[in-house]
């Protein structure tokens, strides 16, 4: 304990000395939060806390939140999807990762906030900084437990115990000071049934699988708080959350669900009585916590399974002796990740529609530029949406499109705004990362384009990234392998040129749900909640390279985990990936001299497949056809450079002649 206290004291002084490097420059684009911070600090003093932590999450830990729930955005001005704000009585700081540094520098109120560029040298972790600040005040830190995951709450309290403090649960202090006339209204969009034609399973069939999993781990009940899991389990979809078919909801499911029906908590006016799932008890959303408490106190409920993602508010209602420990991923998340046959078909089918969208868009954009017309980043993404809306079963984009020209392509999660959108030109790269929500799938596709003559470094970087895409797609691996064991395949060729990228290689993808889905992923960093890759999972394959203030490259395909061969030695099953995206690579950016024959064959085979499928569908769009054909041309054999060595190796007389010549001269 003494060692821990000394460590905190030493790091506290170090943090004070490095404050200067965590500043950012005030800009006209930034929101002035002076008045807001003053009001918040008054509320903090009223509650007796000296530090208040504000997460970007809603009550369900959602990656995307509706405008009503964007407390972090309102208090700090920063609108990135990842980032945590901390306000003390004397300072305010925001933590975000490298994907959002540039966005934070443009949006965060740098006159009043420190920008903690998480992961950079000398930048303290969020929890360490909180401990350091807490050590300098008599007041305790606090947070609102309905927006705080139990995992973070536990980690923070463990660190705070070294200085004899712990977090205090307080009301939503941001909600208190956010004027009603300024705050967006809470979304109450209708909840609709997700047809069995797309879902592939009835609610009863899904409940049976979930109940089996609950029993397997010796639990009697599970609490579902993630919105995608509730939507999937009950074959319902909504539109409360931008880019996601979610609605605010909770569920309590029992192993003996036939005699103790599952309980679904929604805002009842959003769900028509005719759409109630069969044999499910419906409750109004605000009654969830009281029902959970009653359930937890029920003597017949002996073991409750909750995800590590649940809020501390939920976790605290369950007696410790009834918790399934250690915490593990939700049974619904585990089952949902492995798509059923109908879901798999939908995930494959809709890729054709999305490929048509992308080729129509790139054909249009190329034509505009060739005609000398000026098109900027937001105009380009707006036109993409026009083509998306033309496709059968399309609902809405799966995220805000990343439409980035030139050096802005080096900003991983760049978001163009109409006021500052940059023109797309022929002398710079253009990166487009976009996706769609269809009734039968979710997509996420990235292509980097060039409409003129690329620079040698741009071609080299693109080709290295493409080699990583191909090597991941070609991987064969045994059942039981984690995605983190494959991550290096995406980086090997980049490493040869001293290149790398600062994000994971692949994330899971939902089925008309979230564009990001767990527990599967491909990333080098260890996560105790990552689970092994399995048949029926879908992931992205998206290496990149980003040269700040110059250009950025990313290529992203969606792929399916499928069965491969069985070992002839021990009968062990192997798996592989099936790439389902059907958008050609940028032919002008490929440096053929870097490719192996295997890579050339893989590219040519892929392009032949893409052309065969898409040409008939684009026959009425000359610009799209032209764009498709120019990008799917076969890679021509390289000139016979270096073949002299081969000739020498096969000609003994020539070897003798050259040997004599060398001796004579």
Secondary structure, DSSP 4 states (H G I P E B T S, - for coil): -HHHHHHHHHHHHHHHHTGGGG-----TTS---HHHHHHHHHHHHHHTEEEEEE-S--TT--SS--GGG-HHHHHH----SS-EEEEESS-EEEEE-GGGHHHHHHHS-TTT-EEEETTSTTPPPHHHHHHHHHTT-SSEEEE-GGGSBHHHHHHHHHHHGGGT---EE---HHHHHS-TTTSPPPP-PPBEE--HHHH-S-HHHHHHHHHHHHHHTT-SEEEE--HHHHHHHTTEE--SSTTS---SEEEEEETTTTTS--EEEE-GGGB-GGGPPTT-EEEEGGGHHHHHHHHHH-TT---EE--TTSBHHHHTTS-GGGB-SS----HHHHHHHS--HHHHHHHHHHHHHHHHHHHHHHHHHHHHHHTT---BHHHHHHHHHHHHHTSTTEEEESS--EEEEGGGGGSTT----TTTPPBP-TTS-EEEEE-EEETTEE--EEEEE-SS---HHHHHHHHHHHHHHHHHHT-EEETT--GGGTGGGGTHHHHHTT---SS-SEEE--SSS-SSEEEEEE-SS--TT-----TT-EEEE--EEEETTTEEEE-BEEEEEEEEEE-TTT--EEEEEEE-------GGG--GGG--HHHHHHHHHHHHHHHHHHGGGGTT-HHHHHHHHHHSPPPPPPP-TTHHHHHHHT-HHHHHHHHHHHHH-
